[in-house]
């Protein structure tokens, strides 16, 4: 659904699909599922920053994930929508 947004544009509502991605990134026990969900969220962040503001607290939690790839992707996603100072405060 999120990939279709690039083709169709504003005519498609991806909020429900985005919520599923957030749940997958937050509640999955396997790092590969978290990473895959975050990768799609990261792609959407550049085009729909409003959606990222809905899940900012979930991304804040993922910054401290034991898997460095997941944590760095969460930081990268937050940097697309926040300024550096806000993300820096979360890391301290």
Backbone bond lengths (Angstrom), bond angles and torsions (degrees), N, CA, C in turn:
res aa  C-N    CA-C-N  psi(-1)  N-CA   C-N-CA  omega(-1)  CA-C   N-CA-C  phi
1 X - - - 1.453 - - 1.532 110.58 -
2 X 1.312 115.10 -41.47 1.465 118.36 -178.70 1.523 111.73 -67.31
3 X 1.318 116.79 -32.94 1.460 120.55 177.10 1.531 110.80 -71.35
4 X 1.320 117.65 -32.73 1.458 120.93 177.68 1.516 111.84 -65.80
5 X 1.324 117.19 -26.40 1.456 120.71 179.40 1.524 110.28 -58.73
6 X 1.326 117.05 -35.78 1.467 120.31 178.50 1.526 111.56 -63.71
7 X 1.318 116.61 -36.03 1.469 120.90 -177.56 1.527 112.58 -82.07
8 X 1.321 115.74 -45.20 1.467 119.87 -173.50 1.520 112.14 -90.29
9 X 1.318 117.36 -35.00 1.451 121.19 179.33 1.508 112.15 89.85
10 X 1.303 116.14 -144.39 1.463 121.97 -173.36 1.526 113.06 -69.86
11 X 1.310 118.74 -5.88 1.453 120.87 -178.89 1.520 114.07 -74.57
12 X 1.320 117.65 -5.16 1.465 121.17 -178.11 1.531 108.97 -121.87
13 X 1.327 115.05 139.27 1.456 121.34 179.76 1.523 108.31 -97.93
14 X 1.327 117.29 116.25 1.461 120.20 -176.95 1.530 112.02 -107.27
15 X 1.320 118.06 9.70 1.463 119.83 -176.72 1.523 112.41 -62.19
16 X 1.336 118.07 -40.53 1.459 120.13 179.95 1.525 111.05 -66.68
17 X 1.315 117.22 -42.90 1.470 120.41 177.20 1.522 110.16 -64.26
18 X 1.309 116.76 -36.33 1.456 121.57 179.48 1.528 110.77 -66.28
19 X 1.328 117.12 -38.90 1.467 120.95 177.32 1.529 110.86 -62.30
20 X 1.319 116.64 -38.52 1.469 120.15 177.36 1.527 110.06 -64.10
21 X 1.316 117.58 -41.38 1.466 120.99 177.48 1.527 111.36 -61.94
22 X 1.316 116.65 -40.21 1.458 121.10 178.93 1.526 109.99 -62.99
23 X 1.332 116.26 -45.85 1.460 119.98 179.03 1.528 111.31 -62.29
24 X 1.310 116.66 -40.17 1.463 121.11 178.98 1.523 110.97 -64.50
25 X 1.318 116.49 -42.95 1.457 120.53 179.83 1.528 111.64 -67.72
26 X 1.297 116.42 -34.43 1.457 120.21 -175.48 1.533 112.63 -84.12
27 X 1.315 118.47 -40.01 1.456 121.27 -169.36 1.518 114.90 -106.07
28 X 1.292 118.36 -3.07 1.463 120.01 -177.58 1.522 110.35 -75.30
29 X 1.311 115.99 138.02 1.452 120.26 178.14 1.519 112.94 -83.41
30 X 1.321 116.73 -18.04 1.460 120.55 -178.23 1.529 110.37 -98.21
31 X 1.321 116.89 127.75 1.464 120.24 -179.49 1.524 114.01 -59.72
32 X 1.334 117.65 -31.34 1.460 119.46 -178.52 1.525 111.22 -65.31
33 X 1.339 117.69 -35.39 1.463 120.46 177.47 1.525 110.78 -70.94
34 X 1.334 116.04 -39.44 1.465 119.70 176.80 1.525 110.15 -61.21
35 X 1.337 115.56 -46.05 1.454 119.95 -178.12 1.527 111.47 -63.44
36 X 1.324 116.75 -42.84 1.473 120.10 -179.94 1.524 111.02 -62.87
37 X 1.322 116.86 -43.35 1.465 120.26 178.95 1.528 110.63 -65.31
38 X 1.321 116.47 -43.31 1.468 119.90 179.12 1.522 112.24 -65.37
39 X 1.298 116.86 -32.87 1.469 119.57 179.25 1.531 110.83 -64.30
40 X 1.326 116.28 -41.46 1.464 119.79 177.60 1.522 110.02 -69.67
41 X 1.338 117.02 -41.29 1.470 120.43 177.61 1.517 109.81 -60.08
42 X 1.324 117.29 -39.27 1.460 121.43 179.11 1.525 111.24 -63.36
43 X 1.322 117.06 -40.53 1.479 120.35 178.01 1.526 111.05 -64.81
44 X 1.315 115.96 -40.18 1.468 120.53 -178.53 1.528 110.43 -70.89
45 X 1.321 117.46 -28.72 1.469 121.71 -176.54 1.524 112.80 -57.52
46 X 1.307 117.32 -36.04 1.460 120.01 -179.99 1.517 113.57 -70.05
47 X 1.323 116.24 -27.76 1.461 120.12 -175.94 1.527 113.25 -101.92
48 X 1.328 116.96 -27.32 1.463 122.51 -177.13 1.536 110.00 -132.70
49 X 1.314 119.59 68.42 1.475 120.00 -177.68 1.528 112.91 -62.60
50 X 1.306 117.27 -21.56 1.466 120.86 178.12 1.522 111.06 -62.81
51 X 1.320 116.83 -36.76 1.459 120.58 179.10 1.525 111.79 -67.10
52 X 1.308 117.49 -33.76 1.461 120.97 179.83 1.519 110.15 -68.27
53 X 1.318 117.61 -33.57 1.462 119.43 178.02 1.524 111.54 -64.03
54 X 1.353 117.31 -24.68 1.463 121.22 177.55 1.521 111.11 -69.85
55 X 1.314 118.30 -28.67 1.465 121.15 -173.64 1.523 112.66 -117.97
56 X 1.297 117.49 23.69 1.459 120.37 -175.80 1.531 111.67 -63.22
57 X 1.312 118.87 -37.90 1.467 119.79 -179.69 1.526 111.34 -66.97
58 X 1.340 116.85 -36.00 1.466 120.08 177.25 1.525 111.08 -66.05
59 X 1.328 115.88 -38.88 1.463 119.85 178.07 1.526 110.95 -69.32
60 X 1.330 117.03 -33.53 1.458 120.67 177.02 1.525 110.63 -60.23
61 X 1.320 117.02 -39.42 1.462 121.85 179.63 1.528 110.58 -67.25
62 X 1.327 116.08 -37.46 1.472 120.19 -177.80 1.529 113.10 -71.60
63 X 1.315 117.43 -14.30 1.468 120.61 177.15 1.527 110.35 -61.30
64 X 1.323 116.83 -32.54 1.459 120.75 -177.88 1.532 112.66 -96.38
65 X 1.313 117.60 16.36 1.459 121.59 179.31 1.536 109.74 -61.94
66 X 1.334 117.52 140.94 1.472 119.39 179.95 1.532 114.08 -64.02
67 X 1.321 117.41 -24.44 1.464 120.74 177.38 1.526 107.92 -81.44
68 X 1.304 117.19 118.55 1.472 120.82 -176.01 1.517 113.29 -64.92
69 X 1.317 116.92 -32.39 1.466 119.65 179.34 1.521 110.72 -66.22
70 X 1.317 116.93 -41.92 1.461 121.51 178.36 1.522 109.57 -65.80
71 X 1.325 117.13 -44.95 1.460 120.68 -179.22 1.531 111.61 -63.40
72 X 1.320 117.57 -43.03 1.471 119.13 -178.78 1.524 111.62 -69.48
73 X 1.319 117.83 -33.57 1.464 120.06 176.60 1.525 110.91 -69.57
74 X 1.324 117.51 -35.67 1.467 120.75 175.70 1.530 110.37 -64.44
75 X 1.330 116.76 -41.69 1.468 120.81 177.51 1.521 110.22 -63.84
76 X 1.315 117.19 -44.14 1.461 121.67 179.61 1.526 111.40 -60.75
77 X 1.319 116.15 -40.93 1.468 120.30 179.43 1.518 110.75 -66.11
78 X 1.323 116.58 -42.97 1.464 119.40 178.84 1.527 111.85 -65.47
79 X 1.317 117.05 -35.44 1.466 119.90 179.28 1.527 112.61 -66.60
80 X 1.322 116.68 -23.57 1.463 119.46 177.33 1.524 111.94 -70.27
81 X 1.327 117.04 -25.82 1.463 119.92 -174.22 1.521 113.33 -116.40
82 X 1.324 118.29 -20.34 1.465 122.29 -179.69 1.521 108.11 -111.36
83 X 1.316 114.78 172.59 1.457 116.02 173.08 1.523 109.28 -93.49
84 X 1.281 116.62 167.84 1.460 122.41 -172.61 1.527 112.16 -62.89
85 X 1.328 117.66 -34.54 1.453 120.99 -179.39 1.516 112.26 -64.63
86 X 1.346 116.81 -39.96 1.468 120.26 179.43 1.523 110.87 -63.88
87 X 1.323 117.47 -43.58 1.463 121.01 179.29 1.516 110.24 -69.30
88 X 1.316 117.73 -36.54 1.467 121.34 178.25 1.524 112.09 -61.35
89 X 1.335 117.15 -37.62 1.462 120.87 177.35 1.518 111.15 -64.85
90 X 1.326 116.80 -34.87 1.462 120.41 179.85 1.518 111.23 -69.11
91 X 1.317 117.13 -32.51 1.460 120.85 -176.73 1.512 112.89 -77.04
92 X 1.332 117.18 -19.02 1.481 120.40 -178.37 1.500 111.82 -81.03
